[in-house]
Amino acid sequence: METAFLHSFLLVVDTGSMAEAARRLDVSPAAIAQQIRALERELGATLLARSGRTVAPTAAGMRIVARSRGLLRELADLKTVVNDQYATGELRLGTINTALHSLVPEILAQFVETHPQVKMFIQSGTSMELYDALKNGDLDAAVCTHPSFAVPKNFVWTLLREEPLVVLAPQRFGRRDAHDLLRGEPLIRYDRSLAGGKEADRYLRRAGIVARERFELSSLVAISLMVDHGLGVSLAPDIASPVTRGLRIARVPLPMPSEPRRFGVLWPRASVRAPLVQALVACARRIV
C-alpha cells in the first residue's frame, strides 16, 4: 500500500474537499481522485461519498481514518529509529495559550537555530486536552500546567515557571489594598475550569470575598487587555508575556498565601523523539 495515498485520503477527510487537499499538496484534483480510487481498489471498499460540493467518509472510510492516523505516526517513528535521524523529522508540540503568547515563540526561535531541519506541528488547548493528546500519541510533548494528579511514571515533567496569583488592576489603583480591589471593583474572573482559575476561586472563598463579577474567560492575555481598558480587576496568575508588557496595569500582591500556577513540559518517557524534546527543554530552560 502506498502510504502517500493514505495521507491524501486523510487530508481530503480533514478538509472535506478533494480540490482543497490537492491545493495543499500542490497536485491536481484529478491526481487526488486517482489516488483515492487506487486506495479503494486495494482495500475493496468505497471510502468517500459526495455531498454537494464536499466529500465525506463512508462508514468504511471512518474506520480507515481511525486506524490510518496511528499507522502513519508509527511509520514515521519507525523511520526515525532506523535512520537515527533525531535532528530531523517532525515534532508535534502542544501548548497552553498563555505559553503560546509568552515563552513558546522565544523558545522556538532558539530551537530552530540548532534544529533547522525539524518540522513542527503546534496544537493549542487546555492542559487536560493536551494531556489526553499525549496519552493517545497525538503529541510528542506539551507545554502545560502541572496535572492535578501525580505524573505517571511513563511521563517526564520539567518545571519551567511558577506564576503567583496577583490582583491585576488599572495602573491608577496600584497603591490600593488587593482585597479592597476585589471587593469594590468589577471582577474579570479567570475561567474556573482551569488550574489558575480554580486557585483564584479558592482564594476568594478563603478570604471571604464576594466579588462583583462582570466577565469570566480563559485567556490571561485578553484579561490583561480588559483590565488595561478599565473594565475591572482580576485575580489571576502573573504571566510574563511580551503582549502585555506595555499595558498600564498594576500587579498588586496578595496579603494571604496562595498556590502558584506551575507550568512546564510534559512528554512520554519512551518516545522515539525524546532527544528532540530534550533539546527543546534545554532551550526552554535557557529562556526561563
Protein Blocks (a to p, Z undefined) as FASTA:
>chain_A
ZZklmmmmmmmmmnopaklmmmmnopafklmmmmmmmmmmmnopafbdcehjbccddfkl
mmmmmmmmmmmmmmmmmmmmmnopakgcjddddddfklmmmmmmmmmmmmmmmmmmbccd
dddddfklmmmmmmnopafbdcddddfbdcdfkbccddfbdcdddddddfklmmpcfklm
mmmpccddddfkbmklmmmmmmmmmnopacddfbdcfbfklmmmmmmnonaccddddddd
fklmmpccdddddfbdcddddddddddfklcklmmmmmmmmmmmmmZZ
